[in-house]
Amino acid sequence: MSDGFVEIARLLRLDVAAQLALAAALGGALGLEREIKGKPAGLRTNTLICMGAALFTILSSRLAPAGGDVGRVAAQVVTGIGFLGAGTIIHASGTVTGLTSAATIWLVAAVGMAVGCRAYLVALGATALAMIVLEGLRSVENALAAHASRMHLSVRARQEPGVVTGVEQLLRESGLLVEGCHVRREGDDVLLEIDVRGPRRAQDPARLALLDHPGVRAVSTMGPP
């Protein structure tokens, strides 16, 4: 009976199915965190990447001829994943976003390859450590942000629907926290007096992003209010 079950499992490749299921679970765990945060590479993307990396690694060892290079196919996963990671990075108006998502994709592929190599403890440990980094270090970032420098912005914009919301959204996307915004009319324009807080490296890109906004006429800054 046991021999028959082993033969059926061999024919159905249940070992491969179990590896792919584990890869899907680990990739999904990391992808779920990205999905909750509203990032471009979310649950489905990371799950498929982890499964694909695992499958390529498995096929690489099975298809290699006797004495051949079993890592040739798997090595191309690293190259291919670079293109996917680059697709999640957005550079616009002097700001760069998506670097963490790109790094997560890179790690998810490595986890999938570890599963494909049957290094299950390595894959589980890497996933757990990645979750700690993604979630645990967020409190550290928030603590550092509390001591970040403040800046006061005076933004002159056209009186258009959604211009105030658009300006605040640009500032947040640049990595700055909007602490207060006072709006008043001046002729045909509106003047936004905005207090922001954030790292100094994000302030110049934020000003450039505002100047590129079609509804913004001028931007001036000063130190802490």
C-alpha positions in Angstrom: 0.0 0.0 0.0 2.8 2.4 1.0 4.7 1.5 -2.2 1.6 2.2 -4.3 1.1 5.6 -2.6 4.8 6.5 -3.2 4.5 5.6 -6.9 1.3 7.7 -7.3 3.0 10.6 -5.5 5.9 10.3 -7.9 3.7 10.2 -11.0 1.6 13.2 -9.9 4.7 15.1 -8.8 3.1 15.8 -5.4 6.5 16.9 -4.1 6.7 19.7 -6.6 3.1 20.7 -5.9 4.0 20.9 -2.2 7.0 23.1 -2.9 4.9 25.4 -5.1 2.2 25.6 -2.4 4.9 26.6 0.2 6.3 29.2 -2.2 2.8 30.6 -2.8 2.2 30.9 0.9 5.5 32.6 1.7 5.2 35.0 -1.3 1.6 35.7 -0.4 2.6 36.6 3.2 5.0 39.2 2.0 2.7 40.3 -0.8 -0.2 40.8 1.7 1.8 43.4 3.6 2.5 45.3 0.4 -1.2 45.0 -0.6 -2.4 46.4 2.7 0.0 49.4 2.3 -1.5 50.0 -1.2 1.8 49.4 -3.0 2.0 48.5 -6.7 3.4 45.0 -6.3 0.9 43.4 -4.0 -0.5 40.0 -3.1 -0.9 38.3 -6.5 2.3 39.7 -7.9 4.5 38.5 -5.1 2.8 35.2 -4.9 3.3 34.5 -8.6 6.9 35.7 -8.4 7.7 33.4 -5.6 6.0 30.4 -7.3 7.8 31.2 -10.6 11.2 31.5 -9.0 10.6 28.1 -7.2 9.4 26.4 -10.4 12.4 27.7 -12.5 14.8 26.5 -9.8 13.1 23.0 -9.7 13.1 22.7 -13.5 16.8 23.9 -13.6 17.8 20.9 -11.5 15.6 18.4 -13.3 16.4 19.5 -16.9 20.1 19.8 -16.6 22.0 16.9 -18.2 24.2 14.6 -16.1 27.2 16.6 -14.9 25.7 19.8 -16.4 25.3 23.2 -14.8 22.1 22.9 -12.7 22.1 26.6 -11.9 22.0 27.9 -15.4 18.2 28.4 -15.6 17.9 29.5 -12.0 20.6 32.1 -12.5 18.4 33.8 -15.1 15.8 34.4 -12.4 18.0 37.1 -10.9 18.3 38.9 -14.2 14.6 38.6 -15.0 13.5 39.8 -11.6 15.5 42.9 -12.1 13.2 44.0 -14.9 10.1 43.5 -12.7 11.7 45.4 -9.9 12.6 48.3 -12.2 9.0 48.4 -13.3 7.8 49.2 -9.7 10.2 52.2 -9.3 8.8 55.5 -10.4 10.9 58.6 -11.0 9.0 61.8 -11.5 9.4 65.4 -10.6 12.7 64.7 -8.7 11.2 62.0 -6.5 11.7 58.3 -6.5 9.1 55.9 -5.1 8.7 52.1 -5.2 12.2 51.2 -4.0 10.9 49.1 -1.1 8.5 47.3 -3.3 11.3 46.5 -5.8 13.5 45.2 -3.0 10.6 43.1 -1.7 10.2 41.6 -5.2 13.9 40.8 -5.3 13.7 39.1 -1.9 10.6 37.2 -2.8 12.3 35.7 -5.8 15.2 34.6 -3.5 12.7 33.0 -1.1 11.2 31.1 -4.1 14.6 29.9 -5.2 15.3 28.7 -1.7 12.1 26.7 -1.7 13.0 25.3 -5.1 16.3 24.1 -3.7 14.5 22.5 -0.7 16.1 25.0 1.7 12.9 25.3 3.6 14.2 26.6 6.9 16.2 29.3 5.0 13.0 30.3 3.1 10.9 30.4 6.2 13.6 32.4 8.2 14.1 34.9 5.4 10.3 35.5 5.1 10.0 36.0 8.9 12.9 38.4 8.9 11.5 40.3 6.0 8.2 40.7 7.7 10.0 42.1 10.8 11.9 44.6 8.6 8.8 45.7 6.7 6.6 46.0 9.8 8.9 46.4 12.8 11.1 49.1 11.4 8.1 51.2 10.5 7.9 52.4 14.1 11.6 53.3 14.0 11.0 55.4 10.8 8.0 57.1 12.5 10.2 57.9 15.6 12.9 59.4 13.3 10.2 61.4 11.4 9.1 62.9 14.7 12.5 64.6 14.9 12.6 65.6 11.2 12.9 69.2 10.2 9.9 71.4 9.6 9.3 73.8 6.7 6.6 76.4 5.9 5.4 76.6 2.3 3.5 79.4 0.6 1.9 78.1 -2.5 0.1 80.4 -5.0 -2.3 78.4 -7.1 -5.2 78.9 -9.5 -8.8 78.7 -8.2 -9.5 75.3 -9.6 -11.5 72.3 -8.2 -9.2 69.9 -6.4 -6.1 72.0 -6.4 -5.7 72.1 -2.6 -6.2 68.3 -2.4 -3.7 67.8 -5.2 -1.0 69.9 -3.5 -1.4 68.1 -0.2 -1.3 64.7 -2.0 1.9 65.7 -3.8 3.6 66.6 -0.5 2.6 63.3 1.1 3.8 61.3 -1.9 7.2 63.2 -1.6 7.5 61.8 1.9 6.4 64.9 3.9 3.8 65.1 6.6 1.3 67.9 6.2 0.8 69.3 9.7 -1.5 72.2 8.8 -2.9 74.0 5.7 -4.5 77.4 5.7 -6.2 78.6 2.4 -7.2 82.2 1.5 -8.1 83.9 -1.7 -6.0 86.6 -3.3 -7.6 88.0 -6.4 -8.0 85.2 -9.0 -5.7 82.9 -7.1 -5.6 81.0 -3.8 -2.7 81.2 -1.4 -2.0 78.0 0.6 0.0 78.4 3.8 1.2 74.9 4.5 3.3 73.6 7.4 5.1 70.3 6.7 7.5 68.1 8.4 9.9 65.5 7.0 13.5 64.6 6.1 15.5 67.4 4.4 16.3 65.2 1.4 12.6 65.1 0.6 12.0 68.9 0.7 13.7 70.0 -2.5 12.0 67.2 -4.6 8.7 68.2 -3.0 9.2 71.9 -4.1 10.0 70.7 -7.7 6.9 68.5 -7.7 4.7 71.4 -6.7 6.2 73.6 -9.4 5.3 70.9 -12.0 1.7 70.9 -10.8 -0.4 72.6 -13.6 -2.5 74.5 -11.0 0.5 76.0 -9.1 1.8 79.4 -10.1 4.6 79.9 -7.5 6.1 78.3 -4.4 8.1 80.0 -1.7 9.6 78.5 1.5 10.8 79.5 4.9 12.2 77.8 8.0 10.1 76.5 10.9 7.1 78.7 11.7 
